[in-house]
Amino acid sequence: MKKIVVVGAGISGLLAGLALAKEGNDVTIFEATSEVGGMCRSYEINSFRVDTGPHIITRLKNGPLKELMDKYFDIVPEFVLHGEYYIRANKKTYKFPWTLKAFAFFEPISKKDRLMILQTFTSLYSQRIFNPDYDDVSVGDMVKNRDYDEKTLRIIDTICKFLTGNSMDKTPVARFLDSQDYKNSGGRTSQDPIDYLNSMKNLFTKNGAEDQCYPVGGIISIVKAALSSMPENVDIKLNSQVEKIVVEDDRVSGVVVNGEFISSDCVVYSAYSSHLPKIVDRLPGDYRKNLENLEKVISLTLWLGLDKKFFKNSGSEIWVDSDPSCWVVPVTNYDSSLAPPEHQLVGFVTILPDDFDIDKERSRLLKTIVTQLPSIEKHIKMKHFQVLIPEKAAWIVNQKMPTSKTPIKGLYLVGTDTTHKSMGITRASYSVSNLLEAMKE
């Protein structure tokens, strides 16, 4: 049995602590605040139950969260299928074109541009077997020097912001390929050359949202399930600030919490990797600099509680020609108990620009909603804004994420800034799987 300290009780820290304890270790999780869950919390606002930003759980059929739940959870939350994604353009909604056949008839993009994009897709996927690495090639690089319509570029840019929080000039092509690779491999982490050949077939046949779900009861239900599954050898301490990770002879010896030294064999750090240099003295210079330069994205969510059901489709919408563009998720379509009877709860998410004025951005987001849906204003019964950091580091070109291993023996990292794969809770779950593999080595 190892004595392990986990720093942070967000979803990554909780999943890591649960797994390590179930593997037979003595685990203490220190959380600086008075609540667990981090970005995975739900709370009441005027009889509506909002999440910390809308969450849709991806890759639930064969992905990392499913694997962790199957192996370590005593109880598993109930999930409801997400349904379709819709593109809202010209005040009309269109089903998202997951396959090349559907894309060929996607009206918001001109026929000329559809043909050019189809040619780009088929060329890209046919080359995967020879060059699988596109981390430093941006979507902007792929579309530049082509005569695309302005509307087409806006749609591409909006989808990039939805996937990474950044424009197409900073979004790597690898982000799109990652989703396709998951479908090709059936959830396997390693890729076989035949998977890349299958990608061409899947481009024509496979829908992309068939294993995406919303958790009944809100996102907090995943946290509650993890907490209910914790064995006796886990101790979660709230209001406990880890002030220093102590290193002796190039190895972790413990942590200082609220002025008290606590020894440990290993430390798993699940807070922002960019903050690690503030509490560890002996990090190598290049490694420290890389952590400090990790870029984040800040989002603005507006939750509206409505006394009328404006969104009837099972699924979410991506608004591509609104200002700002946004992702719209009517969560009560999955769980009506999140709102009073006959009411609807909808989350609207947009990415905040650099040097934003929060009051102006709040007004701008509300104005674009009313512009798109003029009759909605008189049916608003609750408004609630959230400024959030959805992931600890953005997946952008030329940004190298740290891995679970660090240069310090016994010190490991976990969280959404330690892996590129997917997004949100799914990315956090990938990071926990990577952590377990690294610690076993």
Secondary structure, DSSP 8 states (H G I E B T S, - for coil): --EEEEE--BHHHHHHHHHHHHTT-EEEEE-SSS-SBTTS-EEEETTEEEESS---B-STTTSHHHHHHHHH-SS---EEE--EEEEEETTEEEE---SHHHHHT-TTS-HHHHHHHHHHHHHHHHTTTT----TT-BHHHHHTTS---HHHHHHHHHHHHHHHSS-TTTSBHHHHHHHHHHHHHTT-SS--HHHHHHHHHHHHH--S-TT-EEETT-THHHHHHHHHT--TTEEEESS--EEEEEEETTEEEEEEETTEEEE-SEEEE-S-GGGGGGT-S---HHHHHHHHT-----EEEEEEEESS----SSEEEEESSSSS-EEEEEGGGT-GGGSSTT-EEEEEEEE--TT--HHHHHHHHHHHHHHHSGGGGGGEEEEEEEEE-SSSS---TT-----SB-SSBTEEE-STTS--SSSHHHHHHHHHHHHHHHHH-
